[in-house]
């Protein structure tokens, strides 16, 4: 199955694990609608499909509905403290 594939996109996501699919969705939500996800495996999910990996999304409506207390400032502080990311 070595068919030539010639296609131009604004964003190309190579793989389909949690991080890759989150990136693709984020691009789309930010207005980049020409996004292509490619996966070499037979199934999507990458290693996340085997590990049961999760994605942390601060201030999401489902956590709020479940009673979680969360804020953007809490998320920024978490990232500053534990991931050593500088938000200016």
C-alpha positions in Angstrom: 0.0 0.0 0.0 2.5 2.6 -1.2 0.1 4.9 -2.8 1.3 8.5 -3.4 -0.5 11.0 -1.2 -0.2 14.7 -2.1 -2.2 16.9 0.1 -1.6 20.3 1.6 -3.0 21.3 5.0 -2.6 24.1 7.5 -1.8 21.7 10.4 -0.6 18.2 10.2 -0.8 16.0 13.3 1.4 12.9 13.2 0.0 10.3 15.6 -3.3 9.9 17.4 -2.6 9.7 21.1 -4.2 12.0 23.7 -1.7 14.8 23.1 -2.0 14.6 19.3 -5.8 14.6 19.3 -6.0 17.3 21.9 -3.7 19.4 19.6 -5.9 18.7 16.6 -9.0 19.7 18.5 -7.4 22.8 19.9 -6.4 23.9 16.4 -9.9 23.4 15.1 -11.4 25.3 18.1 -9.1 28.2 17.5 -10.2 28.5 13.9 -7.8 26.3 12.0 -10.2 24.1 10.2 -7.8 22.5 7.7 -6.3 20.0 10.2 -5.2 16.4 9.2 -4.4 13.6 11.7 -2.4 10.7 10.4 -1.8 7.5 12.2 0.3 4.5 11.0 -1.3 2.0 13.3 -4.5 0.1 12.7 -6.3 1.9 15.5 -6.3 5.4 16.8 -5.2 6.3 20.3 -1.4 5.6 20.3 0.0 4.5 23.6 -2.8 6.3 25.3 -5.2 3.6 24.1 -3.2 1.1 26.1 -2.3 3.2 29.1 -5.7 4.7 29.8 -4.0 8.1 29.7 -6.1 11.1 30.5 -6.0 14.8 29.5 -6.3 17.5 32.2 -8.5 20.3 31.0 -8.8 23.0 33.6 -12.2 24.7 34.2 -14.2 22.3 32.0 -17.9 22.1 32.3 -18.0 18.4 33.3 -15.8 18.9 36.3 -17.8 22.0 37.3 -21.0 20.0 37.0 -19.4 17.3 39.2 -18.7 19.9 41.9 -15.0 20.5 41.3 -13.6 23.9 42.3 -11.3 25.1 39.6 -10.2 28.4 38.2 -7.8 29.6 35.4 -5.6 31.2 38.1 -5.4 27.8 39.9 -4.4 26.1 36.6 -1.7 28.8 36.0 -0.3 28.4 39.5 -0.2 24.6 39.1 1.7 25.0 35.9 4.1 27.6 37.4 4.8 25.5 40.4 4.9 21.9 39.1 5.8 22.3 35.4 8.1 25.4 35.8 6.3 27.2 32.9 6.5 31.0 33.0 3.3 32.8 32.1 3.8 36.5 31.5 
